[in-house]
């Protein structure tokens, strides 16, 4: 009698273990759609999002609790209500400094008495919501980012004019080149103390190897350095510089190789390649400094769109039994995110996502924020107006990356199932034995 229960438990344990192993990880919470992720505040355990409804309402900064997803506060930005210029939102229409003190809002529009499209820029105090200065317009530009203290903002106007803007006055502080002359500029980094700008700018490929160290207070070049051919500057942290070189192109990915250089503003060391970052995707408009530390590395890979891992198995089972219970999803995964421990080289977390380029890691890699919008990545500067979207955007999904591995949950699930059936078999054995012996209470 007892063996029949155990055999039944084994037959049930196999599909239970399979279901636990392939069942997709649910998000810990969702963030409403129509927003843009700005960054995280680890000290207060908060996630910052930018929301602009485009319905004649002021844009706002929303803070969510990083543990529960609860909305904590809404800070409205003081916009210029007298502006008569028709504007369109840009992709990633807001950027925030790393100290979370300054936010820039960017729109596209045609100013009065002009015929050409220009970029409208407004900088705000991200803690109080006050506007630093009146809105300014620039040629449509490639935005490079803020200095760490938020006082400077770097962009490339037109085809090649590298410009640094004072965010307090929203005026040009320094520039090099001309917007009408194409240049080989890619690397732009501010020093950790925001005193220097290190950049690559040249009109030919050979001289683009030169790094220029600009003192932002004195507005003079203090030193120049040389990178090997094909290298481009991408980050500056502490006494380390990071450069990268493009590898042969592959469909749905942009493979690179990254190098770490020692740098003290006087000498530039030889670059040492990081093998864990060979296949990382570099998003040229957004710094990748949040995606790797001294203890872990976040790999963001793009691939051919495909179905979830369990979809083909479900399709074969439905074809085998001759009926369909559910409709298998279409190809929705075009990327994969991994977190790898630097010391052991083991994969600590791995998840398939709709678009790897839309994912961000927060809270020192403890949270993965996935933007599930289907049409979220577009090289066009325009963002589709809310009234013309064919499909409404989907919410942000937030996942924990420090959960237990699947094999632990599978072992616990099957162990609990076998233990429950073992106790049931034992109880049935005692009841039947009492009945046979005629014991009272049986």
TIBAFI-333269 format. One record per residue (C-alpha): residue number from 0; residue in three letters; x, z, y. Coordinates in nm, 2 decimals. Layout:
N
nr | rest | c1 | c3 | c2
NUM | Ala | X | Z | Y
...
***
This chain:
442
nr | rest | c1 | c3 | c2
0 | Unk | 0.00 | 0.00 | 0.00
1 | Unk | 0.27 | 0.09 | 0.25
2 | Unk | 0.47 | -0.23 | 0.18
3 | Unk | 0.17 | -0.44 | 0.28
4 | Unk | 0.17 | -0.28 | 0.63
5 | Unk | 0.55 | -0.33 | 0.66
6 | Unk | 0.52 | -0.70 | 0.55
7 | Unk | 0.25 | -0.75 | 0.81
8 | Unk | 0.46 | -0.58 | 1.07
9 | Unk | 0.75 | -0.82 | 1.00
10 | Unk | 0.53 | -1.12 | 1.03
11 | Unk | 0.40 | -1.00 | 1.36
12 | Unk | 0.75 | -0.90 | 1.48
13 | Unk | 0.88 | -1.26 | 1.47
14 | Unk | 0.63 | -1.40 | 1.72
15 | Unk | 0.65 | -1.08 | 1.93
16 | Unk | 1.03 | -1.12 | 1.96
17 | Unk | 1.00 | -1.49 | 2.04
18 | Unk | 0.74 | -1.42 | 2.31
19 | Unk | 0.96 | -1.15 | 2.47
20 | Unk | 1.26 | -1.37 | 2.46
21 | Unk | 1.10 | -1.68 | 2.62
22 | Unk | 0.85 | -1.52 | 2.85
23 | Unk | 0.94 | -1.59 | 3.21
24 | Unk | 1.05 | -1.30 | 3.42
25 | Unk | 0.78 | -1.20 | 3.66
26 | Unk | 0.87 | -1.14 | 4.03
27 | Unk | 0.87 | -0.78 | 4.15
28 | Unk | 0.67 | -0.89 | 4.46
29 | Unk | 0.57 | -1.19 | 4.67
30 | Unk | 0.62 | -1.26 | 5.04
31 | Unk | 0.33 | -1.47 | 5.20
32 | Unk | 0.39 | -1.84 | 5.26
33 | Unk | 0.47 | -2.02 | 5.58
34 | Unk | 0.78 | -1.80 | 5.65
35 | Unk | 1.15 | -1.85 | 5.67
36 | Unk | 1.40 | -1.60 | 5.52
37 | Unk | 1.65 | -1.47 | 5.78
38 | Unk | 1.86 | -1.21 | 5.60
39 | Unk | 1.87 | -0.86 | 5.47
40 | Unk | 1.93 | -0.52 | 5.61
41 | Unk | 2.10 | -0.32 | 5.33
42 | Unk | 2.13 | 0.00 | 5.54
43 | Unk | 1.75 | 0.02 | 5.58
44 | Unk | 1.67 | -0.17 | 5.26
45 | Unk | 1.47 | -0.43 | 5.44
46 | Unk | 1.42 | -0.81 | 5.42
47 | Unk | 1.38 | -1.01 | 5.74
48 | Unk | 1.15 | -1.31 | 5.76
49 | Unk | 1.07 | -1.54 | 6.06
50 | Unk | 0.71 | -1.65 | 6.10
51 | Unk | 0.58 | -1.91 | 6.34
52 | Unk | 0.22 | -2.01 | 6.29
53 | Unk | 0.24 | -2.29 | 6.55
54 | Unk | -0.11 | -2.19 | 6.67
55 | Unk | -0.02 | -2.10 | 7.03
56 | Unk | 0.09 | -1.76 | 6.91
57 | Unk | 0.44 | -1.62 | 6.97
58 | Unk | 0.68 | -1.63 | 6.67
59 | Unk | 0.77 | -1.30 | 6.51
60 | Unk | 1.03 | -1.13 | 6.30
61 | Unk | 0.87 | -0.95 | 6.00
62 | Unk | 1.05 | -0.67 | 5.81
63 | Unk | 0.95 | -0.61 | 5.44
64 | Unk | 1.05 | -0.32 | 5.22
65 | Unk | 1.31 | -0.45 | 4.97
66 | Unk | 1.18 | -0.23 | 4.69
67 | Unk | 0.80 | -0.28 | 4.71
68 | Unk | 0.76 | -0.59 | 4.93
69 | Unk | 0.54 | -0.39 | 5.18
70 | Unk | 0.52 | -0.52 | 5.53
71 | Unk | 0.69 | -0.25 | 5.75
72 | Unk | 0.69 | -0.40 | 6.10
73 | Unk | 0.62 | -0.71 | 6.31
74 | Unk | 0.83 | -0.79 | 6.62
75 | Unk | 0.69 | -1.07 | 6.84
76 | Unk | 0.93 | -1.27 | 7.05
77 | Unk | 0.86 | -1.33 | 7.42
78 | Unk | 0.83 | -1.71 | 7.45
79 | Unk | 0.79 | -1.92 | 7.76
80 | Unk | 0.42 | -1.98 | 7.79
81 | Unk | 0.47 | -2.22 | 8.09
82 | Unk | 0.65 | -2.49 | 7.89
83 | Unk | 0.46 | -2.82 | 7.89
84 | Unk | 0.70 | -3.00 | 7.65
85 | Unk | 0.55 | -3.10 | 7.31
86 | Unk | 0.77 | -2.96 | 7.04
87 | Unk | 0.81 | -2.99 | 6.66
88 | Unk | 0.95 | -2.73 | 6.43
89 | Unk | 1.29 | -2.80 | 6.27
90 | Unk | 1.38 | -2.72 | 5.91
91 | Unk | 1.52 | -2.37 | 5.93
92 | Unk | 1.39 | -2.33 | 6.28
93 | Unk | 1.55 | -1.99 | 6.32
94 | Unk | 1.89 | -1.84 | 6.26
95 | Unk | 2.01 | -1.48 | 6.30
96 | Unk | 2.35 | -1.33 | 6.35
97 | Unk | 2.51 | -1.13 | 6.08
98 | Unk | 2.47 | -0.81 | 6.28
99 | Unk | 2.10 | -0.88 | 6.30
100 | Unk | 2.11 | -0.84 | 6.67
101 | Unk | 2.05 | -1.20 | 6.80
102 | Unk | 1.82 | -1.46 | 6.68
103 | Unk | 1.80 | -1.83 | 6.79
104 | Unk | 1.48 | -2.03 | 6.77
105 | Unk | 1.52 | -2.41 | 6.76
106 | Unk | 1.26 | -2.68 | 6.82
107 | Unk | 1.26 | -3.06 | 6.88
108 | Unk | 1.09 | -3.22 | 7.18
109 | Unk | 1.10 | -3.47 | 7.46
110 | Unk | 1.15 | -3.30 | 7.80
111 | Unk | 0.95 | -3.41 | 8.10
112 | Unk | 1.08 | -3.73 | 8.27
113 | Unk | 1.30 | -3.80 | 7.97
114 | Unk | 1.27 | -4.05 | 7.68
115 | Unk | 1.51 | -3.91 | 7.42
116 | Unk | 1.46 | -3.64 | 7.17
117 | Unk | 1.64 | -3.32 | 7.24
118 | Unk | 1.68 | -2.98 | 7.07
119 | Unk | 1.53 | -2.68 | 7.25
120 | Unk | 1.72 | -2.36 | 7.20
121 | Unk | 1.61 | -2.00 | 7.29
122 | Unk | 1.80 | -1.69 | 7.20
123 | Unk | 1.63 | -1.35 | 7.17
124 | Unk | 1.73 | -0.99 | 7.11
125 | Unk | 1.63 | -0.95 | 6.75
126 | Unk | 1.58 | -0.57 | 6.79
127 | Unk | 1.36 | -0.57 | 7.10
128 | Unk | 1.21 | -0.92 | 7.11
129 | Unk | 1.33 | -0.99 | 7.46
130 | Unk | 1.45 | -1.34 | 7.56
131 | Unk | 1.82 | -1.35 | 7.67
132 | Unk | 1.78 | -1.64 | 7.91
133 | Unk | 1.56 | -1.94 | 7.98
134 | Unk | 1.52 | -2.21 | 7.72
135 | Unk | 1.79 | -2.47 | 7.72
136 | Unk | 1.80 | -2.82 | 7.58
137 | Unk | 2.09 | -3.00 | 7.40
138 | Unk | 2.14 | -3.32 | 7.21
139 | Unk | 2.01 | -3.30 | 6.85
140 | Unk | 2.29 | -3.11 | 6.68
141 | Unk | 2.43 | -2.98 | 6.36
142 | Unk | 2.40 | -2.60 | 6.39
143 | Unk | 2.71 | -2.42 | 6.27
144 | Unk | 2.61 | -2.06 | 6.32
145 | Unk | 2.66 | -1.73 | 6.52
146 | Unk | 2.96 | -1.52 | 6.57
147 | Unk | 2.94 | -1.19 | 6.39
148 | Unk | 2.84 | -1.00 | 6.70
149 | Unk | 2.59 | -1.27 | 6.80
150 | Unk | 2.74 | -1.34 | 7.15
151 | Unk | 2.85 | -1.70 | 7.06
152 | Unk | 2.68 | -1.99 | 6.88
153 | Unk | 2.86 | -2.30 | 6.76
154 | Unk | 2.70 | -2.64 | 6.72
155 | Unk | 2.80 | -3.01 | 6.71
156 | Unk | 2.60 | -3.23 | 6.95
157 | Unk | 2.54 | -3.59 | 6.90
158 | Unk | 2.81 | -3.76 | 6.68
159 | Unk | 3.10 | -3.52 | 6.74
160 | Unk | 3.10 | -3.29 | 7.04
161 | Unk | 3.18 | -2.94 | 6.92
162 | Unk | 3.01 | -2.69 | 7.15
163 | Unk | 3.01 | -2.31 | 7.18
164 | Unk | 2.71 | -2.15 | 7.36
165 | Unk | 2.70 | -1.81 | 7.52
166 | Unk | 2.38 | -1.66 | 7.37
167 | Unk | 2.33 | -1.43 | 7.67
168 | Unk | 2.31 | -1.71 | 7.92
169 | Unk | 2.22 | -2.00 | 7.68
170 | Unk | 2.48 | -2.21 | 7.86
171 | Unk | 2.78 | -2.41 | 7.73
172 | Unk | 3.09 | -2.18 | 7.72
173 | Unk | 3.33 | -2.44 | 7.58
174 | Unk | 3.33 | -2.78 | 7.42
175 | Unk | 3.57 | -3.04 | 7.28
176 | Unk | 3.51 | -3.41 | 7.22
177 | Unk | 3.23 | -3.64 | 7.32
178 | Unk | 2.87 | -3.66 | 7.17
179 | Unk | 2.91 | -4.04 | 7.17
180 | Unk | 3.24 | -4.05 | 6.97
181 | Unk | 3.23 | -3.98 | 6.60
182 | Unk | 3.47 | -3.72 | 6.48
183 | Unk | 3.59 | -3.56 | 6.16
184 | Unk | 3.47 | -3.21 | 6.22
185 | Unk | 3.35 | -2.99 | 5.95
186 | Unk | 3.51 | -2.65 | 5.95
187 | Unk | 3.40 | -2.40 | 6.22
188 | Unk | 3.45 | -2.02 | 6.17
189 | Unk | 3.44 | -1.72 | 6.40
190 | Unk | 3.69 | -1.44 | 6.35
191 | Unk | 3.54 | -1.11 | 6.21
192 | Unk | 3.58 | -0.95 | 6.56
193 | Unk | 3.42 | -1.26 | 6.73
194 | Unk | 3.73 | -1.31 | 6.96
195 | Unk | 3.85 | -1.63 | 6.81
196 | Unk | 3.71 | -1.96 | 6.69
197 | Unk | 3.89 | -2.15 | 6.42
198 | Unk | 3.79 | -2.51 | 6.39
199 | Unk | 3.87 | -2.86 | 6.27
200 | Unk | 3.81 | -3.14 | 6.51
201 | Unk | 3.97 | -3.49 | 6.53
202 | Unk | 3.89 | -3.85 | 6.56
203 | Unk | 4.08 | -3.96 | 6.25
204 | Unk | 4.10 | -3.82 | 5.89
205 | Unk | 4.47 | -3.74 | 5.90
206 | Unk | 4.46 | -3.52 | 6.21
207 | Unk | 4.14 | -3.35 | 6.08
208 | Unk | 4.37 | -3.14 | 5.86
209 | Unk | 4.47 | -2.94 | 6.17
210 | Unk | 4.31 | -2.60 | 6.23
211 | Unk | 4.29 | -2.49 | 6.60
212 | Unk | 4.27 | -2.12 | 6.68
213 | Unk | 4.08 | -2.08 | 7.01
214 | Unk | 4.07 | -1.76 | 7.21
215 | Unk | 3.71 | -1.74 | 7.33
216 | Unk | 3.79 | -1.51 | 7.62
217 | Unk | 4.09 | -1.71 | 7.76
218 | Unk | 3.96 | -2.05 | 7.64
219 | Unk | 4.30 | -2.16 | 7.52
220 | Unk | 4.45 | -2.27 | 7.19
221 | Unk | 4.68 | -2.00 | 7.07
222 | Unk | 4.80 | -2.16 | 6.74
223 | Unk | 4.75 | -2.45 | 6.51
224 | Unk | 4.77 | -2.46 | 6.13
225 | Unk | 4.77 | -2.73 | 5.86
226 | Unk | 4.55 | -2.76 | 5.56
227 | Unk | 4.63 | -2.99 | 5.26
228 | Unk | 4.46 | -3.33 | 5.27
229 | Unk | 4.09 | -3.33 | 5.18
230 | Unk | 4.05 | -2.96 | 5.25
231 | Unk | 3.78 | -2.83 | 5.49
232 | Unk | 3.74 | -2.48 | 5.64
233 | Unk | 3.43 | -2.30 | 5.53
234 | Unk | 3.46 | -1.92 | 5.58
235 | Unk | 3.67 | -1.64 | 5.74
236 | Unk | 3.64 | -1.29 | 5.61
237 | Unk | 3.89 | -1.01 | 5.69
238 | Unk | 4.24 | -1.15 | 5.63
239 | Unk | 4.12 | -1.43 | 5.41
240 | Unk | 4.02 | -1.79 | 5.49
241 | Unk | 3.82 | -2.00 | 5.25
242 | Unk | 3.85 | -2.38 | 5.23
243 | Unk | 3.70 | -2.63 | 5.00
244 | Unk | 3.75 | -2.99 | 4.88
245 | Unk | 3.49 | -3.23 | 4.74
246 | Unk | 3.51 | -3.33 | 4.38
247 | Unk | 3.38 | -3.66 | 4.23
248 | Unk | 3.01 | -3.69 | 4.30
249 | Unk | 2.76 | -3.61 | 4.03
250 | Unk | 2.38 | -3.67 | 4.05
251 | Unk | 2.17 | -3.37 | 4.16
252 | Unk | 2.48 | -3.17 | 4.25
253 | Unk | 2.76 | -3.15 | 4.50
254 | Unk | 3.05 | -3.01 | 4.30
255 | Unk | 3.34 | -2.86 | 4.50
256 | Unk | 3.65 | -2.65 | 4.45
257 | Unk | 3.71 | -2.35 | 4.67
258 | Unk | 4.04 | -2.20 | 4.78
259 | Unk | 4.13 | -1.86 | 4.92
260 | Unk | 4.41 | -1.84 | 5.19
261 | Unk | 4.57 | -1.53 | 5.33
262 | Unk | 4.55 | -1.55 | 5.71
263 | Unk | 4.66 | -1.31 | 5.99
264 | Unk | 4.62 | -1.55 | 6.29
265 | Unk | 4.99 | -1.62 | 6.28
266 | Unk | 5.06 | -1.77 | 5.93
267 | Unk | 4.83 | -1.95 | 5.69
268 | Unk | 4.90 | -1.89 | 5.32
269 | Unk | 4.87 | -2.14 | 5.04
270 | Unk | 4.53 | -2.17 | 4.89
271 | Unk | 4.45 | -2.02 | 4.55
272 | Unk | 4.16 | -2.20 | 4.37
273 | Unk | 3.87 | -1.98 | 4.25
274 | Unk | 3.76 | -2.12 | 3.90
275 | Unk | 3.43 | -1.94 | 3.92
276 | Unk | 3.33 | -2.14 | 4.23
277 | Unk | 3.41 | -2.49 | 4.10
278 | Unk | 3.05 | -2.58 | 4.05
279 | Unk | 2.89 | -2.39 | 4.34
280 | Unk | 2.67 | -2.60 | 4.57
281 | Unk | 2.78 | -2.58 | 4.94
282 | Unk | 2.49 | -2.60 | 5.18
283 | Unk | 2.66 | -2.74 | 5.49
284 | Unk | 2.40 | -2.60 | 5.73
285 | Unk | 2.40 | -2.24 | 5.60
286 | Unk | 2.71 | -2.03 | 5.53
287 | Unk | 2.75 | -1.92 | 5.16
288 | Unk | 2.93 | -1.59 | 5.24
289 | Unk | 2.63 | -1.40 | 5.10
290 | Unk | 2.67 | -1.55 | 4.76
291 | Unk | 3.00 | -1.41 | 4.64
292 | Unk | 3.20 | -1.09 | 4.68
293 | Unk | 3.51 | -0.94 | 4.53
294 | Unk | 3.31 | -0.81 | 4.22
295 | Unk | 3.06 | -1.09 | 4.15
296 | Unk | 2.99 | -1.46 | 4.21
297 | Unk | 2.66 | -1.64 | 4.26
298 | Unk | 2.66 | -1.99 | 4.12
299 | Unk | 2.38 | -2.22 | 4.24
300 | Unk | 2.36 | -2.54 | 4.04
301 | Unk | 2.13 | -2.84 | 4.07
302 | Unk | 2.03 | -3.06 | 3.78
303 | Unk | 1.77 | -3.32 | 3.67
304 | Unk | 1.42 | -3.17 | 3.71
305 | Unk | 1.29 | -3.05 | 3.37
306 | Unk | 1.02 | -2.83 | 3.21
307 | Unk | 1.05 | -2.46 | 3.14
308 | Unk | 1.24 | -2.38 | 2.81
309 | Unk | 0.92 | -2.28 | 2.63
310 | Unk | 0.71 | -2.58 | 2.74
311 | Unk | 0.85 | -2.82 | 2.47
312 | Unk | 0.80 | -2.56 | 2.19
313 | Unk | 0.44 | -2.50 | 2.30
314 | Unk | 0.38 | -2.88 | 2.31
315 | Unk | 0.50 | -2.92 | 1.95
316 | Unk | 0.29 | -2.63 | 1.83
317 | Unk | -0.02 | -2.77 | 1.98
318 | Unk | 0.05 | -3.12 | 1.83
319 | Unk | 0.11 | -2.96 | 1.49
320 | Unk | -0.22 | -2.77 | 1.49
321 | Unk | -0.41 | -3.06 | 1.64
322 | Unk | -0.57 | -2.89 | 1.94
323 | Unk | -0.47 | -2.79 | 2.29
324 | Unk | -0.52 | -2.44 | 2.43
325 | Unk | -0.32 | -2.48 | 2.75
326 | Unk | -0.18 | -2.76 | 2.96
327 | Unk | 0.20 | -2.77 | 2.95
328 | Unk | 0.35 | -2.76 | 3.30
329 | Unk | 0.52 | -3.06 | 3.46
330 | Unk | 0.89 | -3.07 | 3.53
331 | Unk | 0.93 | -2.80 | 3.79
332 | Unk | 1.28 | -2.67 | 3.75
333 | Unk | 1.57 | -2.85 | 3.92
334 | Unk | 1.82 | -2.57 | 3.96
335 | Unk | 1.98 | -2.27 | 3.80
336 | Unk | 2.11 | -1.95 | 3.95
337 | Unk | 2.38 | -1.74 | 3.78
338 | Unk | 2.55 | -1.41 | 3.88
339 | Unk | 2.89 | -1.37 | 3.71
340 | Unk | 3.10 | -1.06 | 3.70
341 | Unk | 3.45 | -1.14 | 3.83
342 | Unk | 3.64 | -0.90 | 3.61
343 | Unk | 3.48 | -0.98 | 3.27
344 | Unk | 3.36 | -1.34 | 3.35
345 | Unk | 3.03 | -1.25 | 3.18
346 | Unk | 2.69 | -1.38 | 3.30
347 | Unk | 2.50 | -1.08 | 3.44
348 | Unk | 2.19 | -1.27 | 3.54
349 | Unk | 2.06 | -1.63 | 3.49
350 | Unk | 1.73 | -1.79 | 3.60
351 | Unk | 1.59 | -2.14 | 3.63
352 | Unk | 1.44 | -2.21 | 3.98
353 | Unk | 1.26 | -2.50 | 4.14
354 | Unk | 1.55 | -2.57 | 4.38
355 | Unk | 1.88 | -2.39 | 4.37
356 | Unk | 1.95 | -2.48 | 4.74
357 | Unk | 1.65 | -2.28 | 4.84
358 | Unk | 1.75 | -1.95 | 4.68
359 | Unk | 1.92 | -1.66 | 4.85
360 | Unk | 2.07 | -1.34 | 4.72
361 | Unk | 2.01 | -1.02 | 4.90
362 | Unk | 2.09 | -0.65 | 4.88
363 | Unk | 2.45 | -0.71 | 4.74
364 | Unk | 2.31 | -0.95 | 4.48
365 | Unk | 2.04 | -0.71 | 4.35
366 | Unk | 1.76 | -0.94 | 4.47
367 | Unk | 1.70 | -1.31 | 4.42
368 | Unk | 1.47 | -1.47 | 4.68
369 | Unk | 1.32 | -1.80 | 4.57
370 | Unk | 1.13 | -2.03 | 4.80
371 | Unk | 0.88 | -2.21 | 4.58
372 | Unk | 0.77 | -2.47 | 4.82
373 | Unk | 0.76 | -2.81 | 4.65
374 | Unk | 0.87 | -3.01 | 4.95
375 | Unk | 1.10 | -2.75 | 5.09
376 | Unk | 1.43 | -2.94 | 5.11
377 | Unk | 1.45 | -3.24 | 5.33
378 | Unk | 1.75 | -3.38 | 5.52
379 | Unk | 1.51 | -3.49 | 5.80
380 | Unk | 1.52 | -3.25 | 6.10
381 | Unk | 1.15 | -3.24 | 6.12
382 | Unk | 0.94 | -3.00 | 5.93
383 | Unk | 0.59 | -3.11 | 5.83
384 | Unk | 0.32 | -2.97 | 6.06
385 | Unk | 0.09 | -2.72 | 5.89
386 | Unk | -0.21 | -2.94 | 5.95
387 | Unk | -0.05 | -3.24 | 5.77
388 | Unk | 0.08 | -3.08 | 5.46
389 | Unk | -0.05 | -3.24 | 5.15
390 | Unk | -0.02 | -2.91 | 4.96
391 | Unk | -0.01 | -2.56 | 5.10
392 | Unk | 0.33 | -2.39 | 5.08
393 | Unk | 0.37 | -2.14 | 4.81
394 | Unk | 0.49 | -1.78 | 4.86
395 | Unk | 0.84 | -1.65 | 4.83
396 | Unk | 0.91 | -1.49 | 4.49
397 | Unk | 1.15 | -1.19 | 4.48
398 | Unk | 1.33 | -1.11 | 4.15
399 | Unk | 1.55 | -0.82 | 4.05
400 | Unk | 1.89 | -0.93 | 3.91
401 | Unk | 2.00 | -0.59 | 3.77
402 | Unk | 1.74 | -0.57 | 3.50
403 | Unk | 1.82 | -0.51 | 3.13
404 | Unk | 1.92 | -0.81 | 2.92
405 | Unk | 1.64 | -0.98 | 2.72
406 | Unk | 1.79 | -0.88 | 2.38
407 | Unk | 1.74 | -0.51 | 2.47
408 | Unk | 1.37 | -0.57 | 2.55
409 | Unk | 1.34 | -0.78 | 2.23
410 | Unk | 1.49 | -0.50 | 2.03
411 | Unk | 1.27 | -0.24 | 2.19
412 | Unk | 0.95 | -0.45 | 2.14
413 | Unk | 1.01 | -0.53 | 1.78
414 | Unk | 1.13 | -0.17 | 1.71
415 | Unk | 0.82 | -0.02 | 1.85
416 | Unk | 0.60 | -0.26 | 1.66
417 | Unk | 0.78 | -0.19 | 1.33
418 | Unk | 0.76 | 0.19 | 1.40
419 | Unk | 0.39 | 0.18 | 1.48
420 | Unk | 0.31 | 0.00 | 1.15
421 | Unk | 0.54 | 0.23 | 0.96
422 | Unk | 0.35 | 0.53 | 1.09
423 | Unk | 0.02 | 0.36 | 1.01
424 | Unk | 0.14 | 0.29 | 0.66
425 | Unk | 0.25 | 0.65 | 0.62
426 | Unk | -0.08 | 0.78 | 0.74
427 | Unk | -0.28 | 0.55 | 0.51
428 | Unk | -0.07 | 0.66 | 0.22
429 | Unk | -0.14 | 1.03 | 0.29
430 | Unk | -0.52 | 0.97 | 0.33
431 | Unk | -0.54 | 0.77 | 0.00
432 | Unk | -0.34 | 1.03 | -0.19
433 | Unk | -0.58 | 1.31 | -0.07
434 | Unk | -0.88 | 1.11 | -0.17
435 | Unk | -0.74 | 1.06 | -0.52
436 | Unk | -0.66 | 1.43 | -0.56
437 | Unk | -1.00 | 1.53 | -0.41
438 | Unk | -0.85 | 1.74 | -0.13
439 | Unk | -1.09 | 1.85 | 0.14
440 | Unk | -1.07 | 1.67 | 0.47
441 | Unk | -0.97 | 1.35 | 0.30
***
